Amino acid sequence: MNDIFGSRRLVAFLLDCLIFGAIAIAVFYPVRGDLFRIGSPLPEISQSSFVSTRNGTTTALISGTWTSAECKVVTSVSQALLSPIAPIKADRVLLCADRFLGIASGHTAYVHYRVPGNSKTVVQGNRTATISERGTPAFYTVTVDAEGAPVRAIYPVGLLTFGLMFAVAALGGRTPGKRLASLRVEPVGGSCIWCRELRRLGPLLVAAVFSIVTGLLPLELATAGLLQWGVLGLTLAFWLFAIWYYGVPFFAAHGVTRYDHATGFRVVLG
């Protein structure tokens, strides 16, 4: 029997993400807050923002596929929040109350500032003046508490979601998604089912651990420009790897997934 590709396997995976994600959220719901944040195991598909000013107060609403945030401009903030750019002054600080699928999940501050431009000295008669070019706009985000003080935050939902998925499948059981999609995994010369699941979900587990580690970095390190570019580069590299590892075989006409081929398994109807 041929391997099953197309929408059925994708639907099964998305159902597993929703089911195990709901379990993970239920586990961390009682302790959610500034330390434990509830986030999505799946990336945002789209995101938009709306800014308005009324009676001298500027507010913003950020809406995504899974997350949203209600923000307001604050004038009094913790000096620790501004320490990464000291002595530069912030142009604007937005304090946002984050939500995931409507569930409150901590706060985030958006610090907007300008990178100093070049300066030059001009002599006018007996006077010397220093002229600075207008700086380039930039911003960074920091996880904070309700008062705007920086805190280290953990996003454990993704790790628990894919961890539960791995545990159920590695023990030889059918995940709920595969059961609902009428799919099952059968050996074709292979016998190590946990090896298959480690190859299938290992990259996603590594990505989930990476998001936890970056959330625990000290403020000065987390907002360092070089590190932010490094995190962005690693994130982009992961998605390129995911396209090659998951996407290319998934859409191949007669191909098999890389992890099934390597471990001697296939997915069939049943």
Protein Blocks (a to p, Z undefined) as FASTA:
>chain_A
ZZdehjllmmmmmmmmmmmmmmmmmmmmmmgcjklccddfbdcfbdcdddddeehiacdd
dddfkbccdddddfbdcfklmmmmocbdcfbdcdddddeehiaebjaddddddddddddd
ddehjaccddddddddddddddddfkopacddddfklmmmmmmmmmmmmnopacfklmmn
opacddehiablmlmmmmmmmmmmmmmmmmmmmmmpcfklmmpmklmmmmmmmmmmmmmm
mmmmmmmmmmpmkbccfklmmnopacdeZZ
